[in-house]
Structure formats: C-alpha cells, structure tokens
C-alpha cells in the first residue's frame, strides 16, 4: 500500500494541478481517496489505475461554492458520499460512475446553500449537514429519510469512539449529535473560533484547532482539559490511532504534538506547502497533500 500511494513522484498525479485538500482511507485501508481544489476526487487502490471523478462546476454564478468540502465512505468502501459545490453526490467506486446526487433547498427561496459535512452512520444512512442550518439523513440509494434544522448545525464532523455519536462545530461552538434520533446531546460554547477538530479514538474527547492554538476538550463534562499554543498554519488536525498524539498545520508543513502539548517533530517539503495531512491508519507515517497536487508521506520517528 505504501509503495503505491506514498512514493514521492517528481510531479503530481496526472491532471492534478490544484492542491490536495482532503485525504481519507477506507476502514480496511484497501482504498484511498483524495480531493483537490479543482473539484476532482481520485481513488487509488492496489492493482488498479487511479480513478478520477471530475465533478465539474455548478455554474458561473456559484463559482465561489465550487469546492469539495467533505466526503465519507460506505462501510464496505464501495461508495463515496461527496459534499461538493451545491450537491451531495454518491460515487460508485467499483463502476466509476455517479449513482445519485442531491441539492439542498435554497434558504429563503433564493440563497444557495451547500452541503458542508458528511458521515455514514451505523445504520448505513448518510448524514449530511448544510450551511443553511439543515441536517439530512439519506438511505444508501439516495432516498431522503429525514430532515431537521438547528441554529448550530455543524460545518465539520468527526465520528466519536462508540460510532453512534458525532462531534461537530459551526465555528463558534462544539456540539455532539445523535443523527439517528435527530438529537443534540451536548452543546459547548467556545471562547475562540473553531477551525478544525478531530475526535479521539479512545475517549469522549476532541482535539480542537482554534485561532489561538489547540486544546483538548472533554465533551461530556464540558471541561477544557488543556490548551497550548501552536504556530500559525492551515487548520487541519488529525489524532493518532492510539490517541497519544496529534498533528496540526504549522507554517508550510505539519507539526506533531503529544497530548501534553510537547512538540514531538515537525515535517515540511522545501518546495511545496502542505495543505492537509492525517496519520496513516496502519503505518508509522503521516500522509499529506500539497499545494502542487502531490500525495507525500513523512516517516514518524
């Protein structure tokens, strides 16, 4: 897997001139999907040529929304649900085709809205949050199952350790949701602007990237366990599989911290800027996407 995905070619993959801003592995690590700033997603897996989905633009009037905000895999890794531009799209990764798409209703009839965060629940339903404040649940075949609204509907989501609940943020607060019951479990007000978050895999806590640093929050007692400064950088955050450390964007690269705020290491490319990164699920590596459209890796010490 690492030789296929993470060898560092002298150029980006063919056709990828825009920076790579989203990276995800399937749960079995068999497939790897990344999205670039040119509204394209690429599937990479052993024994198969890279499969590129060009999602295109929704039109000149919506050019500002032409961005891939988030995506999630089905449990079996055969489908990807992509929040791109004005649509939620279901991509069949086996056949290489788009199966269905959904466009959320305009706000007040004329303000165009976008899906911003998407996840797949234990019941295999697709949970999507729109920037209009609506949240929706879809069956895998695209049928709408439910819709509701909230003033603090999240613009980013991360699955919590039990797999039933999701922690999210609208930028000014932190919330925990049970989408199957359409119910908010926890709502916390943040004293700083939230730009990124990632749930811990072994505790009901979340690592939050704010405009002043990073902090660890215990979600069910509302306690900020610790806060510490990090240098300015892009707002991605990823927690290691053992929950003992995390990475954030700093400067043009990635910084690695333990949960006490001690910097373990820093990684960067001399010629390119890292714009997203995550821990490899099975190997002692950080996988990163650069502004030149490359997927690279950094070995952890």
C-alpha positions in Angstrom: 0.0 0.0 0.0 2.7 2.5 0.9 4.6 1.9 -2.2 1.6 2.6 -4.3 0.3 5.6 -2.6 3.1 7.3 -0.9 6.1 7.1 -3.2 7.0 10.7 -3.9 7.0 11.2 -7.7 8.7 14.3 -9.2 5.3 15.7 -10.2 1.7 15.4 -9.0 -0.5 12.7 -10.4 -1.6 13.4 -14.0 -4.3 16.1 -14.3 -3.9 17.3 -10.7 -2.7 20.8 -10.9 -4.7 22.0 -7.9 -3.7 21.4 -4.4 -4.9 18.4 -2.5 -7.1 19.4 0.5 -8.8 16.2 1.6 -7.5 12.7 2.2 -9.2 9.5 3.6 -8.7 5.8 3.8 -11.4 3.2 3.9 -11.7 1.3 7.2 -9.8 -1.7 5.8 -7.1 0.6 4.3 -7.7 -1.0 0.9 -8.7 2.2 -0.8 -7.5 5.7 -0.6 -9.4 8.8 -1.8 -8.2 12.3 -2.1 -9.8 15.6 -3.4 -8.2 18.6 -5.0 -9.0 22.2 -5.4 -10.1 21.6 -9.0 -13.3 19.7 -8.0 -11.8 16.3 -8.6 -11.6 13.3 -6.5 -9.2 10.4 -7.2 -9.4 6.8 -6.0 -6.2 4.8 -5.6 -6.1 1.1 -4.8 -3.6 -1.8 -5.5 -3.9 -3.4 -8.9 -5.9 -0.6 -10.5 -5.1 2.6 -12.3 -6.1 5.7 -10.4 -9.8 6.5 -11.0 -10.6 10.2 -11.3 -14.1 11.7 -10.9 -14.2 15.2 -12.3 -17.2 16.8 -10.5 -17.2 20.0 -12.5 -18.7 23.3 -11.7 -22.3 24.1 -10.8 -22.2 27.3 -12.9 -20.6 30.7 -13.1 -22.9 32.2 -10.6 -21.9 29.6 -8.0 -18.1 29.6 -8.7 -17.4 30.6 -5.1 -19.0 27.4 -3.9 -17.0 25.2 -6.3 -15.2 23.3 -3.6 -15.1 19.8 -2.2 -15.9 20.3 1.4 -16.0 16.7 2.8 -16.6 13.1 1.9 -17.2 9.8 3.6 -17.0 6.1 2.6 -19.7 3.4 2.9 -18.8 0.7 5.4 -17.7 -1.7 2.6 -15.7 1.0 0.9 -17.6 0.6 -2.4 -19.3 4.1 -2.3 -18.1 7.6 -1.5 -20.5 10.3 -0.5 -19.1 13.7 -1.5 -20.2 17.1 -0.4 -19.1 19.2 -3.5 -20.3 22.5 -4.6 -24.1 22.7 -4.3 -24.6 18.9 -4.3 -24.2 15.8 -2.2 -23.1 13.1 -4.6 -22.9 9.3 -4.3 -20.0 7.8 -6.3 -19.8 4.1 -7.1 -16.1 3.3 -6.7 -16.4 -0.1 -8.3 -18.0 1.1 -11.5 -16.6 4.6 -11.6 -19.9 6.4 -12.0 -22.1 8.8 -10.1 -25.1 7.0 -8.7 -27.2 9.9 -7.5 -27.0 13.5 -6.3 -29.0 15.8 -4.1 -29.1 19.5 -3.9 -30.3 21.1 -0.6 -33.1 23.6 -0.9 -32.2 27.3 -1.1 -32.5 29.3 2.1 -35.4 31.8 1.9 -36.0 30.6 -1.6 -33.1 32.5 -3.2 -29.9 32.0 -1.1 -28.0 29.0 -2.5 -26.8 26.5 0.1 -24.1 23.9 0.1 -23.6 20.5 1.9 -20.6 21.0 4.2 -20.1 17.9 6.3 -21.0 14.3 5.6 -20.7 11.0 7.5 -22.1 7.5 7.3 -23.9 6.2 10.4 -24.0 2.7 11.9 -27.3 2.1 10.2 -25.6 2.8 6.8 -27.5 6.1 6.4 -25.8 9.2 5.1 -25.7 12.1 7.5 -25.2 15.5 5.8 -25.0 19.0 7.3 -25.7 22.0 5.1 -24.6 25.6 5.6 -28.2 26.7 5.7 -28.6 25.0 9.1 -30.5 22.0 7.8 -29.4 18.4 8.5 -30.5 15.5 6.4 -30.4 11.7 6.5 -30.4 9.6 3.3 -30.7 6.0 2.6 -27.8 4.5 0.6 -30.0 4.6 -2.5 -30.5 8.3 -2.2 -33.9 8.4 -0.7 -34.4 11.1 1.9 -35.1 9.6 5.3 -35.4 12.7 7.5 -34.6 16.4 7.6 -34.4 18.9 10.5 -32.9 22.3 11.4 -30.7 23.7 14.1 -29.2 27.1 14.7 -25.8 25.4 15.5 -25.8 22.8 12.7 -22.1 21.8 12.3 -20.0 22.7 9.3 -17.5 19.9 10.2 -17.9 16.5 11.7 -15.8 13.7 13.4 -17.1 10.3 14.5 -16.7 9.6 18.2 -15.4 6.4 19.6 -18.7 4.5 20.0 -19.6 5.1 16.4 -23.1 6.4 17.2 -22.3 10.0 18.0 -20.6 12.7 16.1 -18.8 15.8 17.4 -19.1 18.9 15.2 -18.7 22.6 15.1 -20.3 25.6 13.4 -17.1 27.6 14.1 -18.3 29.2 17.3 -19.3 26.2 19.4 -18.9 22.4 19.8 -21.8 20.0 19.6 -22.4 16.3 19.9 -25.1 14.8 17.8 -27.0 11.6 17.6 -28.2 11.7 14.0 -30.3 8.6 14.2 -32.5 10.3 16.8 -32.1 13.8 15.3 -30.9 14.9 18.8 -28.2 17.2 20.1 -26.5 15.6 23.1 -24.1 18.3 24.1 -23.6 21.9 23.2 -20.5 23.8 24.4 -19.6 27.4 23.7 -16.0 28.0 22.5 -14.2 31.1 23.7 -12.1 31.0 20.5 -13.0 30.5 16.8 -13.0 26.8 15.9 -11.3 26.0 12.6 -10.8 22.2 12.8 -11.5 19.3 15.1 -10.9 15.5 15.4 -12.4 13.2 17.9 -10.1 11.0 20.0 -10.4 7.3 19.1 -10.3 6.0 22.7 -12.0 8.7 24.8 -15.0 11.0 24.6 -12.7 13.9 23.9 -11.9 16.1 20.9 -8.8 17.9 19.8 -9.8 21.4 18.5 -7.8 23.8 16.4 -8.7 27.4 17.2 -7.5 30.8 16.1 -5.2 30.9 19.1 -3.8 27.4 19.3 -5.1 23.9 20.1 -7.0 22.4 23.0 -8.3 19.1 24.3 -12.0 19.1 25.4 -13.8 16.5 27.5 -17.2 16.5 25.7 -19.5 15.2 28.4 -18.3 17.3 31.4 -17.5 20.4 29.3 -14.0 20.6 30.7 -11.2 22.0 28.6 -8.5 19.5 29.7 -5.6 21.5 28.4 -4.8 24.3 25.9 -1.5 25.1 24.3 -0.2 27.4 21.6 0.7 26.2 18.2 2.3 28.3 15.4 0.1 29.7 12.6 -0.8 27.4 9.8 -3.6 25.7 7.9 -6.3 24.4 10.3 -6.3 20.7 9.7 -6.0 18.4 12.7 -5.6 14.6 13.0 -5.4 12.3 16.1 -3.2 9.2 16.1 -4.9 5.8 16.3 -3.6 5.3 19.9 -4.9 8.7 20.9 -1.5 9.6 22.3 -0.6 12.4 19.9 -2.0 14.6 17.1 -0.8 16.7 14.1 -1.8 20.2 13.0 -0.8 22.5 10.3 2.1 24.9 11.2 3.7 27.2 8.7 4.1 25.4 5.4 4.2 22.0 7.0 3.0 19.7 9.8 3.7 19.7 13.5 3.4 16.6 15.7 2.4 17.1 19.4 1.7 14.8 22.3 -1.4 15.3 24.4 0.5 17.4 26.9 1.4 19.9 24.2 5.0 18.9 23.7 6.2 19.1 20.2 7.5 15.8 19.0 8.5 16.7 15.5 7.9 19.0 12.5 7.7 18.0 8.8 7.7 20.0 5.6 8.7 20.0 2.0 11.2 22.7 0.9 9.4 23.4 -2.3 5.7 22.8 -1.6 3.2 23.7 1.1 1.3 21.0 2.9 -2.4 21.9 2.9 -3.9 18.8 4.6 -2.5 15.8 6.4 -3.5 12.7 8.5 -2.0 9.8 10.3 -1.7 6.6 8.2 -4.1 4.1 9.8 -1.7 1.2 9.8 1.8 2.5 9.3 4.0 4.9 11.3 3.6 7.7 8.8 1.9 11.0 8.1 0.1 11.2 4.8 0.0 14.7 3.4 -1.5 16.6 0.4 0.5 19.5 -1.1 -0.4 22.7 -3.0 1.2 21.2 -6.1 -1.2 18.3 -6.2 1.1 15.6 -4.7 0.4 13.0 -2.0 3.6 12.6 0.0 4.5 10.9 3.3 6.6 11.7 6.3 8.1 9.0 8.4 7.4 9.4 12.1 10.4 8.9 14.4 
